[in-house]
Amino acid sequence: MKEMMERLKIDVIISAAVCIGLGIVLILWPIEVTMVVCKTIGAVIAFTGAVRIAGYIFQKEEKHSLHLLFGLVLLLVGIWIFLRPDSIQSIWFIGIGAVLFVHGLEDFKYAVEAKRNGYESWAILILMSLIGMIFGIVCIIDCFGVISITLSFVGIVLIYDGISDIWIISRVTRAVKQAEKEVMERQKDLDVVDADIIIEESRPYKEPDE
């Protein structure tokens, strides 16, 4: 359990650090980052399409027109996204919202684990996880234009998600260590009692003096 929690803690910290870093970047350079990322996505899609088209043209074996059609679609879509990066900005909100919701769900599971290990302030951890899930839902809903939030707000939410992840996993780790420590102490007490019983039973029996 201890080794698993340590690996889990490292994974959560890395993921949280990425969220915090991305959040800071979105706060400082929201428009620039969005344009760069969207254009990069468009360039990758267009390149993939071009590779498929080239593969179809230079392929000596049996050719499938479906491969050519798929390559042309990827190429055109990639070029369109590269020229119109604002057209896929809503994907940002869907992706980030999904990440926030999943992190919140994981935090809820960790909060339950903390409660199981006797952590007294487990209700605060559950509340923080629920807030994270709500933020994720808000970001996903916003991609449909229901509400209007800025990328700076998304950056703040990502920073909150990263900090809350680190806080929750640290509380869970502490609770697990404390629970394991108590179990070991009880085991030591039982071992001492068992040892005393064995020593007592190993002593030669003496009949009481009359």
C-alpha positions in Angstrom: 0.0 0.0 0.0 2.8 2.4 0.9 4.6 1.9 -2.4 1.4 2.3 -4.4 0.6 5.5 -2.6 4.1 6.9 -3.3 3.7 6.1 -7.0 0.2 7.5 -7.0 1.5 10.7 -5.3 4.2 11.2 -7.9 1.7 10.8 -10.8 -0.7 13.2 -9.2 2.0 15.8 -8.5 3.2 15.6 -12.1 -0.3 16.0 -13.5 -1.0 18.8 -11.1 2.2 20.6 -12.0 1.2 20.4 -15.7 -2.2 21.9 -14.9 -0.7 24.7 -12.8 1.8 25.5 -15.6 -0.9 25.5 -18.3 -3.1 27.6 -16.1 -0.4 30.2 -15.6 0.3 30.3 -19.3 -3.4 30.8 -20.2 -3.6 33.6 -17.7 -0.5 35.4 -19.1 -0.9 34.7 -22.8 -4.5 33.4 -23.4 -4.9 34.4 -27.1 -1.4 33.7 -28.2 -1.3 30.2 -26.7 -4.7 29.3 -28.2 -3.6 30.4 -31.6 -0.4 28.5 -31.4 -2.0 25.3 -30.1 -4.8 25.4 -32.7 -2.4 26.0 -35.6 -0.2 23.2 -34.4 -3.2 20.8 -34.3 -4.1 22.0 -37.9 -0.5 21.5 -39.1 -0.3 18.0 -37.6 -3.6 16.9 -39.2 -2.6 18.4 -42.6 0.8 16.7 -42.4 -0.9 13.3 -41.6 -3.2 13.8 -44.6 -0.3 14.7 -46.9 1.6 11.5 -45.7 -1.4 9.4 -46.5 -1.8 11.0 -50.0 1.9 10.5 -50.7 1.7 6.9 -49.5 -1.2 6.3 -51.9 0.6 7.9 -54.9 3.9 6.0 -54.4 2.5 2.7 -53.2 3.3 0.0 -55.7 1.0 -2.6 -54.2 -2.8 -2.6 -54.4 -4.2 0.8 -53.9 -7.4 1.7 -52.0 -9.2 4.8 -53.0 -10.5 5.1 -49.5 -7.0 5.9 -48.3 -6.7 8.7 -50.8 -10.1 10.1 -49.8 -9.2 10.0 -46.1 -5.9 11.7 -46.8 -7.5 14.5 -48.8 -10.1 15.0 -46.0 -7.3 15.2 -43.4 -5.3 17.6 -45.5 -8.2 19.9 -46.2 -9.4 19.9 -42.6 -5.8 20.5 -41.3 -5.4 23.5 -43.7 -8.7 24.9 -42.7 -7.9 24.7 -39.0 -4.4 26.2 -39.6 -6.0 29.1 -41.4 -8.9 29.5 -39.1 -7.6 28.5 -35.6 -10.5 30.2 -33.9 -12.9 27.6 -35.4 -11.8 24.9 -32.9 -11.3 27.0 -29.8 -14.3 25.3 -28.3 -12.3 22.0 -28.3 -10.1 23.6 -25.7 -13.0 23.9 -23.3 -14.2 20.3 -24.0 -10.7 18.9 -23.4 -9.9 21.0 -20.3 -13.4 20.4 -18.9 -12.9 16.6 -19.3 -9.6 16.7 -17.6 -11.0 18.8 -14.7 -14.0 16.5 -14.3 -11.8 13.3 -14.3 -9.4 14.9 -11.8 -12.4 15.9 -9.6 -13.7 12.3 -9.8 -10.3 10.9 -8.8 -10.0 13.4 -5.9 -13.4 12.3 -4.7 -12.1 8.7 -4.6 -9.0 9.8 -2.7 -11.2 11.7 -0.2 -13.3 8.6 0.4 -10.0 6.7 0.9 -8.9 9.4 3.4 -12.2 9.0 5.3 -11.7 5.2 5.4 -8.2 5.7 6.9 -9.6 8.0 9.7 -8.8 11.5 8.3 -11.1 13.9 10.3 -11.4 16.6 7.7 -12.5 14.3 4.9 -15.6 16.5 4.2 -13.4 19.3 3.0 -11.6 17.0 0.6 -14.9 15.9 -0.8 -16.1 19.5 -1.2 -12.9 20.4 -3.1 -13.3 17.4 -5.4 -16.9 18.4 -6.1 -15.9 21.9 -6.9 -13.4 20.6 -9.4 -16.0 18.4 -11.1 -18.4 21.4 -11.3 -15.6 23.5 -13.0 -15.1 20.7 -15.5 -18.8 20.6 -16.3 -18.9 24.4 -16.7 -16.0 24.3 -19.2 -17.7 21.6 -21.2 -21.1 23.4 -21.2 -19.4 26.6 -22.3 -18.2 25.1 -25.6 -21.9 25.1 -26.7 -22.1 28.9 -26.0 -24.4 28.5 -23.0 -22.3 30.8 -20.9 -19.3 33.0 -21.6 -16.0 32.4 -19.7 -12.5 33.6 -20.6 -9.4 31.6 -21.0 -8.0 33.5 -18.0 -10.8 32.0 -15.9 -9.9 28.6 -17.3 -6.3 29.2 -16.3 -7.4 30.0 -12.7 -9.5 26.9 -12.6 -6.5 24.8 -13.8 -4.3 26.3 -11.1 -7.0 25.5 -8.6 -7.2 21.9 -9.9 -3.5 21.4 -9.6 -3.2 22.8 -6.1 -6.3 20.9 -4.9 -4.9 17.7 -6.4 -1.6 18.1 -4.5 -3.4 19.0 -1.3 -5.8 16.1 -1.4 -3.2 13.5 -2.3 -1.0 14.8 0.5 -3.8 14.4 3.0 -4.6 10.9 1.8 -1.0 9.9 2.0 -0.7 11.2 5.5 -3.9 9.4 6.5 -2.7 6.1 5.0 0.7 6.4 6.7 -1.0 7.2 10.1 -3.4 4.2 9.7 -0.5 1.9 8.8 1.5 3.2 11.8 -1.4 2.4 14.2 -1.7 -1.1 12.7 2.0 -1.7 13.2 1.9 -0.4 16.8 -1.1 -2.7 17.5 0.7 -5.6 15.9 3.8 -4.9 18.0 1.6 -5.0 21.2 0.1 -8.3 20.1 3.6 -9.7 19.4 4.7 -8.6 22.9 1.7 -10.3 24.5 2.2 -13.4 22.4 5.9 -13.5 23.4 5.0 -13.2 27.1 2.5 -16.0 26.8 5.1 -18.2 25.1 7.7 -17.5 27.7 5.2 -18.2 30.5 4.2 -21.5 28.9 7.8 -22.6 28.3 8.6 -22.3 32.0 8.7 -25.6 33.9 5.6 -26.3 35.9 6.1 -26.1 39.6 3.6 -27.6 42.0 2.5 -25.1 44.6 4.1 -25.6 48.1 1.8 -27.2 50.5 
